[in-house]
């Protein structure tokens, strides 16, 4: 449909659809709370009183913000340039047009699986696993530049996509309770910075080298580093609790 009507009509149509969907779900966000009459501040919940948290919680919050940015950087290079990368590897093939929709379709089961992950599982370990899956998906684009390799890579990149956001936001709630909005904002900003830096880093390097191989390997390394560091943060937390 977008190919027939053009990108401008696509953006307008998707924008209108987004507005309609926001209107449909708007009441979901009404928690029933109202500001007290007279303009006074509502009583802060117990979680808000603990917003500053312990030193360990502050350290975990810093790690969450920093490592969430690696997710934005690591996935965006493949997500942005996937059709270009696939067409370079498979000249004349009709398949490159299908890898991006496959990435999108993979998000659906990934979101459903992530939402059903038991809440007692540690979010940092879940994030480590999701980062590792995305790193493997990115590597496949380099190590196995075939129809099967790009298809499997698209699935592995797409499935953890929204699950990563879910686990990160859930960890922010663990650290800040109902006062997690500020931490979520910082983490989201970090993710956005990673998304901006990724293409700015990849495009000139690919133009200079004539290939996306090196940018993709750097992206995979960033995701792998995030997985290792999340696992280390979890391990350090476990040791501190045992002591």
Backbone torsions as a table, in degrees:
resi	resn	phi	psi	omega
1	UNK	NA	-45.0	179.7
2	UNK	-65.5	-35.4	178.4
3	UNK	-64.6	-32.1	-178.2
4	UNK	-79.1	-43.2	-172.9
5	UNK	-93.9	-15.6	178.6
6	UNK	95.4	159.6	-173.8
7	UNK	-67.6	-35.5	-178.1
8	UNK	-63.4	-46.5	177.2
9	UNK	-63.8	-34.3	178.9
10	UNK	-63.7	-46.9	179.6
11	UNK	-61.6	-43.9	-179.9
12	UNK	-63.8	-45.4	-179.5
13	UNK	-63.2	-43.0	179.5
14	UNK	-68.2	-34.7	176.3
15	UNK	-63.7	-44.2	177.7
16	UNK	-63.2	-42.3	178.4
17	UNK	-60.6	-41.0	178.9
18	UNK	-62.7	-42.0	178.8
19	UNK	-62.1	-43.3	179.5
20	UNK	-61.9	-44.3	-178.7
21	UNK	-67.4	-37.1	175.4
22	UNK	-60.8	-43.0	178.7
23	UNK	-61.7	-37.0	-178.6
24	UNK	-66.5	-41.3	-173.8
25	UNK	-97.8	2.3	-171.7
26	UNK	-55.2	-41.9	-176.0
27	UNK	-67.0	-18.1	178.4
28	UNK	-59.9	-29.8	-174.6
29	UNK	-89.4	4.4	176.3
30	UNK	-85.5	106.4	-177.7
31	UNK	-88.9	3.6	176.5
32	UNK	86.5	-6.8	-178.7
33	UNK	-83.4	144.1	178.5
34	UNK	-130.2	145.7	176.6
35	UNK	-66.0	142.2	-179.8
36	UNK	-63.1	149.4	179.1
37	UNK	-63.2	139.3	-179.8
38	UNK	102.1	-4.4	174.6
39	UNK	83.3	4.8	179.0
40	UNK	-70.6	160.5	-179.8
41	UNK	-75.5	143.4	177.0
42	UNK	-68.8	149.5	178.4
43	UNK	-59.2	133.6	-179.2
44	UNK	-72.2	135.3	176.4
45	UNK	-68.9	167.9	-177.7
46	UNK	-60.8	-35.6	-179.3
47	UNK	-64.4	-36.7	-179.4
48	UNK	-66.6	-33.2	179.4
49	UNK	-66.0	-23.4	-179.9
50	UNK	-100.8	18.1	-171.5
51	UNK	-56.7	-41.3	-179.0
52	UNK	-62.1	-39.1	175.6
53	UNK	70.6	-179.4	179.2
54	UNK	-79.2	172.6	178.0
55	UNK	-62.3	-37.9	179.1
56	UNK	-64.5	-40.4	178.7
57	UNK	-65.0	-39.2	178.2
58	UNK	-64.2	-39.9	177.5
59	UNK	-64.0	-43.0	177.8
60	UNK	-62.6	-38.0	179.8
61	UNK	-64.7	-40.9	178.3
62	UNK	-63.0	-44.3	177.8
63	UNK	-61.3	-42.5	-179.2
64	UNK	-59.8	-46.1	-179.5
65	UNK	-63.2	-45.4	-176.8
66	UNK	-67.2	-45.7	-174.8
67	UNK	-76.5	-25.7	176.0
68	UNK	-66.0	-31.1	175.4
69	UNK	-64.1	-33.3	177.6
70	UNK	-64.6	-32.4	177.4
71	UNK	-64.8	-42.7	178.1
72	UNK	-61.8	-42.7	179.6
73	UNK	-69.2	-41.9	-171.7
74	UNK	-69.8	-37.2	-176.7
75	UNK	-87.2	-28.5	-166.2
76	UNK	-69.1	-28.1	-178.2
77	UNK	-65.7	-49.2	176.7
78	UNK	-65.6	-43.9	-177.0
79	UNK	-62.7	-35.7	-178.7
80	UNK	-77.0	-44.1	-170.3
81	UNK	-106.7	11.7	-175.5
82	UNK	-53.5	-49.2	179.6
83	UNK	-61.0	-38.5	179.9
84	UNK	-66.5	-44.6	-179.5
85	UNK	-61.8	-45.0	-178.2
86	UNK	-66.2	-38.7	179.7
87	UNK	-68.4	-32.6	175.6
88	UNK	-64.4	-39.3	-176.8
89	UNK	-81.5	-28.4	-175.7
90	UNK	-126.2	65.2	-176.7
91	UNK	-62.4	133.2	178.4
92	UNK	82.9	-6.7	-179.3
93	UNK	-83.8	144.1	175.9
94	UNK	-80.5	-8.9	-172.8
95	UNK	-67.8	-32.6	-178.5
96	UNK	-53.9	-27.5	179.0
97	UNK	-71.1	-13.8	-175.9
98	UNK	-100.3	-15.2	-175.6
99	UNK	-69.5	-37.1	179.3
100	UNK	-67.6	-46.6	173.6
101	UNK	-60.3	-32.3	177.9
102	UNK	-65.6	-40.1	174.4
103	UNK	-57.1	-45.9	-179.8
104	UNK	-64.6	-41.5	179.5
105	UNK	-65.0	-34.9	-179.3
106	UNK	-65.5	-23.4	179.5
107	UNK	-63.2	-33.2	-174.9
108	UNK	-63.8	-56.9	177.6
109	UNK	-63.4	-33.5	178.6
110	UNK	-62.0	-41.1	178.5
111	UNK	-66.1	-41.4	-179.6
112	UNK	-65.5	-42.5	178.6
113	UNK	-66.2	-44.3	-179.8
114	UNK	-61.7	-39.6	-179.0
115	UNK	-66.8	-21.9	-178.9
116	UNK	-98.3	3.7	174.9
117	UNK	-65.0	129.1	-178.0
118	UNK	-53.9	137.8	-176.1
119	UNK	-67.7	-18.6	179.6
120	UNK	-82.3	-8.9	172.9
121	UNK	-71.4	139.2	-175.5
122	UNK	-70.7	128.5	-177.6
123	UNK	-61.3	-33.4	-177.6
124	UNK	-68.3	-37.4	175.8
125	UNK	-69.3	-39.0	176.6
126	UNK	-62.5	-41.0	177.4
127	UNK	-64.7	-40.8	178.3
128	UNK	-59.5	-44.4	179.1
129	UNK	-65.0	-41.1	-180.0
130	UNK	-66.5	-41.6	177.1
131	UNK	-61.4	-42.0	-179.1
132	UNK	-63.0	-39.8	177.2
133	UNK	-62.2	-44.5	179.0
134	UNK	-65.8	-38.4	177.7
135	UNK	-60.5	-42.6	178.4
136	UNK	-64.1	-40.1	177.7
137	UNK	-61.5	-39.3	178.9
138	UNK	-68.6	-42.6	-179.3
139	UNK	-61.2	-36.4	-179.1
140	UNK	-60.5	-31.0	178.0
141	UNK	-63.8	-25.2	-179.9
142	UNK	-95.6	-46.9	-173.3
143	UNK	-77.6	-24.8	-175.2
144	UNK	-138.2	66.8	-174.7
145	UNK	-77.0	67.3	-179.7
146	UNK	-131.5	177.3	178.1
147	UNK	-59.2	-47.0	-179.4
148	UNK	-64.8	-40.5	-178.8
149	UNK	-65.8	-44.7	178.7
150	UNK	-67.5	-37.6	179.4
151	UNK	-64.5	-48.5	179.6
152	UNK	-65.6	-39.9	177.9
153	UNK	-61.7	-40.5	178.4
154	UNK	-63.6	-40.1	178.5
155	UNK	-64.3	-45.8	-177.7
156	UNK	-69.4	-29.1	177.7
157	UNK	-77.1	-37.4	-175.5
158	UNK	-79.8	-38.9	-173.7
159	UNK	-57.9	-43.9	-179.4
160	UNK	-82.3	0.3	-168.4
161	UNK	-57.1	-62.5	-179.8
162	UNK	-78.8	-22.3	176.1
163	UNK	-62.2	-37.3	177.6
164	UNK	-60.5	-44.5	178.0
165	UNK	-62.0	-44.0	179.5
166	UNK	-58.8	-49.2	-177.6
167	UNK	-65.8	-37.8	179.5
168	UNK	-66.1	-44.8	179.5
169	UNK	-67.3	-35.0	177.7
170	UNK	-66.4	-36.8	178.0
171	UNK	-69.6	-35.5	175.2
172	UNK	-61.4	-39.7	177.1
173	UNK	-66.4	-35.3	177.0
174	UNK	-61.8	-39.0	-175.4
175	UNK	-82.4	-32.1	-173.1
176	UNK	-122.6	-3.2	-179.9
177	UNK	61.3	-138.7	-179.1
178	UNK	-72.8	-6.6	178.0
179	UNK	-102.0	33.2	-174.1
180	UNK	-85.1	-3.6	-173.1
181	UNK	-58.0	-41.6	-179.1
182	UNK	-63.5	-45.4	179.6
183	UNK	-65.1	-40.4	177.0
184	UNK	-61.2	-39.3	178.3
185	UNK	-63.0	-44.9	178.5
186	UNK	-63.6	-42.6	179.9
187	UNK	-63.2	-42.7	179.8
188	UNK	-64.7	-39.5	176.7
189	UNK	-62.7	-40.8	178.2
190	UNK	-62.2	-42.8	177.4
191	UNK	-60.9	-43.2	179.2
192	UNK	-63.4	-39.8	177.5
193	UNK	-61.9	-41.9	177.2
194	UNK	-61.0	-40.7	178.3
195	UNK	-64.1	-35.1	179.5
196	UNK	-72.5	-43.4	-175.8
197	UNK	-68.1	-35.8	-174.9
198	UNK	-53.1	-60.3	179.5
199	UNK	-64.0	-35.7	178.8
200	UNK	-64.0	-31.1	177.0
201	UNK	-79.5	-42.3	-170.3
202	UNK	-75.4	-44.1	-172.3
203	UNK	-61.5	-50.4	179.3
204	UNK	-63.7	-36.5	-179.4
205	UNK	-67.7	-40.7	178.0
206	UNK	-65.5	-37.7	178.7
207	UNK	-66.3	-36.7	-178.6
208	UNK	-72.7	-38.8	-175.7
209	UNK	-94.4	-14.0	-178.4
210	UNK	78.9	11.7	-177.5
211	UNK	-157.0	154.0	175.2
212	UNK	-91.0	7.0	-174.7
213	UNK	-59.6	-49.8	-177.9
214	UNK	-66.3	-46.9	176.3
215	UNK	-57.7	-38.1	179.3
216	UNK	-66.7	-39.2	178.7
217	UNK	-66.2	-37.4	176.0
218	UNK	-65.1	-41.3	177.7
219	UNK	-61.5	-44.7	178.4
220	UNK	-63.1	-38.9	178.8
221	UNK	-64.9	-38.3	178.2
222	UNK	-63.7	-42.9	178.4
223	UNK	-66.8	-41.6	178.3
224	UNK	-63.3	-40.2	177.2
225	UNK	-62.0	-43.2	177.6
226	UNK	-60.3	-40.9	178.8
227	UNK	-62.4	-46.0	-179.0
228	UNK	-63.8	-44.1	-177.2
229	UNK	-68.0	-38.2	175.9
230	UNK	-62.1	-41.1	178.0
231	UNK	-64.3	-38.6	179.0
232	UNK	-68.0	-40.9	177.6
233	UNK	-61.6	-42.7	177.3
234	UNK	-62.4	-45.0	-178.7
235	UNK	-63.2	-42.3	178.4
236	UNK	-62.7	-40.1	178.3
237	UNK	-63.4	-40.9	178.7
238	UNK	-62.9	-42.7	179.6
239	UNK	-64.7	-40.8	179.5
240	UNK	-63.8	-39.2	178.3
241	UNK	-67.1	-36.8	179.4
242	UNK	-67.8	-34.7	179.0
243	UNK	-72.2	NA	NA
